[in-house]
């Protein structure tokens, strides 16, 4: 039978016959350089996009500050300052501190004043006992809040700063909201 014919070793392979190929290591896909108009701007340290996590077993006493977004699921007593970043208090987080950040999201418990440049969000599982100062405040149904809210413009920060330093310059009404009022 012609189709099962065995070729001698010295006969060259026909052009249509497949040639054995050694297994090659997988290569990373080549990235085409982007045109200048579509390149992402370099990431600065102030906007690194990183989030630092403090786990549930961590207990910190003192002042915490940084240049990254921060998620706290542990316990912090003192002061947290993240002027240009987002502070998230996780569901296991228990904070007894003054908070200051670009945005603050509360899933856990906060006892202390909360100041945000952009917004404060208290989720349904969150509790805040203290004054909130931010241009935008969101308190979800089921959240617990006891304190006052100042949604004044950033120029009104001087009155708030004096109030947070222990000098009451203007009396603000006490607000208790949602179905579960803190006792």
C-alpha positions as CSV (number, residue, x, y, z in Angstrom):
1,X,0.0,0.0,0.0
2,X,1.4,3.3,-1.1
3,X,-0.1,5.5,1.6
4,X,1.6,3.5,4.4
5,X,5.0,3.6,2.7
6,X,7.9,4.2,5.0
7,X,10.4,6.9,3.9
8,X,14.0,6.3,4.2
9,X,15.9,8.6,6.6
10,X,17.9,10.2,3.8
11,X,14.8,11.3,1.8
12,X,13.9,15.0,2.3
13,X,10.5,15.8,3.6
14,X,7.9,16.9,1.2
15,X,6.9,20.5,1.3
16,X,3.4,19.7,2.3
17,X,4.3,17.5,5.2
18,X,4.1,19.1,8.6
19,X,7.4,19.7,10.3
20,X,7.7,19.0,14.0
21,X,7.9,22.1,16.1
22,X,9.5,22.3,19.5
23,X,7.1,23.5,22.2
24,X,7.7,27.2,22.6
25,X,7.3,29.1,25.9
26,X,4.2,31.2,25.8
27,X,4.9,34.8,24.9
28,X,3.3,37.8,26.5
29,X,1.1,39.6,24.1
30,X,2.8,42.6,22.5
31,X,1.3,45.9,23.5
32,X,1.1,48.5,20.8
33,X,2.2,51.9,21.9
34,X,-0.7,54.2,22.3
35,X,-0.9,57.5,20.4
36,X,0.0,60.5,22.5
37,X,-3.7,61.6,22.7
38,X,-4.8,58.3,24.3
39,X,-2.1,57.8,26.9
40,X,-3.0,57.8,30.5
41,X,-1.4,60.6,32.6
42,X,1.3,59.4,35.0
43,X,0.0,58.5,38.4
44,X,1.1,60.9,41.1
45,X,1.7,59.8,44.7
46,X,-1.4,61.8,45.8
47,X,-3.7,59.8,43.4
48,X,-2.0,56.4,43.5
49,X,-5.2,54.5,43.4
50,X,-4.0,52.2,46.1
51,X,-6.1,51.2,49.1
52,X,-4.5,50.3,52.4
53,X,-6.5,47.9,54.6
54,X,-6.4,47.7,58.4
55,X,-7.7,44.3,59.4
56,X,-10.2,43.4,62.2
57,X,-7.5,42.3,64.6
58,X,-5.6,45.6,64.5
59,X,-6.0,48.2,67.2
60,X,-4.4,51.6,66.7
61,X,-4.1,54.4,69.3
62,X,-2.9,57.8,68.0
63,X,-2.9,59.8,64.8
64,X,-3.2,58.1,61.4
65,X,-2.5,60.0,58.2
66,X,-1.5,59.0,54.7
67,X,-1.6,59.5,50.9
68,X,-3.7,56.5,50.0
69,X,-7.3,55.5,50.3
70,X,-7.8,53.6,53.6
71,X,-10.2,50.9,54.7
72,X,-10.4,50.3,58.4
73,X,-12.0,47.1,59.7
74,X,-10.1,47.2,63.0
75,X,-10.3,49.6,65.9
76,X,-8.8,53.1,65.9
77,X,-8.7,55.6,68.8
78,X,-7.4,59.1,68.1
79,X,-7.4,61.0,64.8
80,X,-7.5,59.9,61.1
81,X,-6.5,62.5,58.4
82,X,-6.6,61.7,54.7
83,X,-7.1,65.1,53.1
84,X,-7.1,64.0,49.5
85,X,-8.3,60.4,49.8
86,X,-11.2,58.2,50.6
87,X,-11.7,56.7,54.1
88,X,-13.9,53.7,54.4
89,X,-14.9,52.3,57.8
90,X,-15.6,48.6,57.2
91,X,-18.4,46.6,58.8
92,X,-16.1,45.4,61.6
93,X,-14.6,48.9,62.0
94,X,-15.0,50.6,65.4
95,X,-13.6,54.1,65.4
96,X,-13.3,56.5,68.3
97,X,-11.6,59.3,66.5
98,X,-11.9,62.6,64.7
99,X,-12.1,61.8,61.0
100,X,-11.0,64.1,58.1
101,X,-10.8,63.0,54.5
102,X,-11.9,63.8,51.0
103,X,-14.8,61.3,51.2
104,X,-15.8,59.1,54.1
105,X,-18.0,56.0,53.9
106,X,-19.2,54.4,57.1
107,X,-20.3,50.7,57.2
108,X,-19.2,50.2,60.9
109,X,-19.3,52.4,64.0
110,X,-17.8,55.9,64.4
111,X,-17.8,57.9,67.6
112,X,-16.4,61.3,66.9
113,X,-16.7,64.2,64.5
114,X,-16.6,63.6,60.7
115,X,-15.3,66.2,58.2
116,X,-15.2,65.5,54.5
117,X,-14.3,67.8,51.6
118,X,-16.7,66.1,49.2
119,X,-19.1,63.7,50.9
120,X,-20.0,61.5,53.8
121,X,-22.0,58.3,53.3
122,X,-23.5,56.3,56.2
123,X,-24.7,53.0,54.9
124,X,-27.5,50.9,56.4
125,X,-25.1,49.0,58.6
126,X,-23.3,52.2,59.7
127,X,-23.5,54.2,63.0
128,X,-22.2,57.7,63.6
129,X,-22.3,59.5,66.9
130,X,-20.8,62.9,66.3
131,X,-21.1,66.0,64.1
132,X,-20.8,65.6,60.3
133,X,-19.5,68.4,58.1
134,X,-19.5,67.9,54.3
135,X,-21.2,69.5,51.3
136,X,-23.0,66.2,50.5
137,X,-24.3,63.8,53.2
138,X,-26.1,60.5,52.6
139,X,-27.6,58.5,55.5
140,X,-29.2,55.2,54.3
141,X,-32.4,53.9,55.7
142,X,-31.5,51.8,58.7
143,X,-28.3,53.6,59.5
144,X,-27.9,55.2,63.0
145,X,-26.9,58.8,63.5
146,X,-26.8,61.1,66.5
147,X,-25.3,64.5,66.1
148,X,-25.5,67.5,63.9
149,X,-25.0,68.0,60.2
150,X,-23.3,71.1,58.6
151,X,-23.6,71.0,54.8
152,X,-22.3,74.6,54.4
153,X,-19.9,75.7,51.8
154,X,-16.2,75.2,52.3
155,X,-15.9,78.9,53.2
156,X,-18.0,78.1,56.3
157,X,-15.2,75.9,57.5
158,X,-13.9,78.5,59.9
159,X,-17.0,78.2,62.1
160,X,-16.8,74.5,62.0
161,X,-13.1,74.4,62.8
162,X,-13.7,76.6,65.9
163,X,-16.6,74.3,66.9
164,X,-14.4,71.2,66.5
165,X,-11.7,72.8,68.6
166,X,-14.1,73.0,71.5
167,X,-15.3,76.6,70.9
168,X,-19.0,76.7,70.0
169,X,-19.5,79.7,67.7
170,X,-23.0,78.9,66.5
171,X,-25.5,76.5,68.0
172,X,-26.5,73.7,65.6
173,X,-29.6,71.7,66.0
174,X,-29.3,68.0,67.1
175,X,-30.5,65.6,64.5
176,X,-31.5,62.0,65.0
177,X,-32.6,60.2,61.8
178,X,-33.8,56.8,60.5
179,X,-36.0,54.2,62.0
180,X,-33.3,53.0,64.5
181,X,-32.4,56.1,66.5
182,X,-29.2,55.7,68.7
183,X,-29.9,55.9,72.4
